[in-house]
């Protein structure tokens, strides 16, 4: 209460509390890994500060901005407490630089008694508590964003190619499915600098989940050029370069039909292809590569014969890929400029002041639900659920009788008391508002008023 000379009770002057900060993911061009979140998984934004006398409002808590690489997908974490979490629903897919997702919104600050005064309640002796901010468990996944995807059957030499033209050091062995996660490499040839991704090997049926299946295919969504690495030295029956190419293209087309690509993305069947005939250091493989080269060229596909063992043909391949990447980047930049779309904010924050004005107005029965519930012993109660009543309960200091009366007044204006009577509730019956940890239970006394 404000106190002045000759005016010991000059009226309420408690300030409002500051809103809490929010936790926000932002797609950042300078971020290239999610490792920071593996080692420091718990992140908390700053609290708002409490209001003071003289109607001084508290300061807002700072938002916590968390940079993530472009291409990060944010999943709801599913699973029991203490158990291994698994990805649930997709909450956000940050596909462009600047895309933003508010993963946990800060709570609204409390209201001081100065904000609660009106013609009837001239000197309220209570304040509304601040609301807790959101808490959420999420799983982050980075879908490979590389300029070039190396696709091919297991042991076609994709990992060896990455190691030969970049500084990456993937695990290499001559048996299927050595690569279990994408290997990314940065390639520099002259003026060209780009990334390549060696992703787990494909086999027929991968689009239906066979082999590493979808574990591979989901990584190709974010690459713009597809390079077929074909093993010309394989001794497996019913395998040859043309049939390998056709089999892989079939799997890619099957998977592409299931995709819901983002706006402006080039469909997988329309993305540029390049044929890389590998292992020509083996004489028989060299002959086979020369034999099938014309067949691929008739399809309009650029063909390069290489050996990751002897490094033959790697320089020409590296420059050719660089030119293709540069051309694709220009095309994509033109598309971005033509769309002139604003960066996406997937979960816009509502201003707490607007939310308060909406919540404090007169409501209707559609703003809440009331259920009569009973246990096996015959004890019953009435449960009230709804955004408004559950939020108001959180704001109430139940150690202050006047604050409890104010809550009762708000619930009555919303229509909760009338609806309780319709449901058969009587004074003294047990009423529960909300469920779970924030549930409040009390005996109904409709005579309480603010």
Secondary structure as UniProt FT lines:
FT   TURN            5..6
FT   TURN            8..9
FT   STRAND          23..27
FT   TURN            29..30
FT   HELIX           35..39
FT   TURN            53..55
FT   STRAND          64..68
FT   TURN            70..71
FT   STRAND          72..78
FT   TURN            81..82
FT   STRAND          86..94
FT   TURN            97..98
FT   STRAND          100..104
FT   HELIX           113..116
FT   TURN            122..123
FT   STRAND          138..142
FT   STRAND          148..151
FT   TURN            154..155
FT   HELIX           158..165
FT   TURN            176..177
FT   STRAND          183..189
FT   TURN            190..191
FT   STRAND          192..198
FT   TURN            204..205
FT   HELIX           206..208
FT   TURN            211..212
FT   HELIX           213..217
FT   HELIX           218..222
FT   STRAND          225..231
FT   TURN            232..233
FT   TURN            237..238
FT   HELIX           241..256
FT   TURN            257..258
FT   TURN            263..264
FT   HELIX           268..270
FT   STRAND          272..278
FT   TURN            280..281
FT   HELIX           283..298
FT   TURN            299..300
FT   STRAND          302..305
FT   TURN            308..310
FT   TURN            312..313
FT   HELIX           314..339
FT   HELIX           352..360
FT   HELIX           365..367
FT   STRAND          369..374
FT   TURN            376..377
FT   STRAND          380..385
FT   HELIX           387..395
FT   TURN            398..399
FT   HELIX           401..414
FT   HELIX           416..422
FT   TURN            423..424
FT   TURN            427..428
FT   STRAND          430..433
FT   HELIX           436..438
FT   STRAND          440..443
FT   TURN            446..447
//
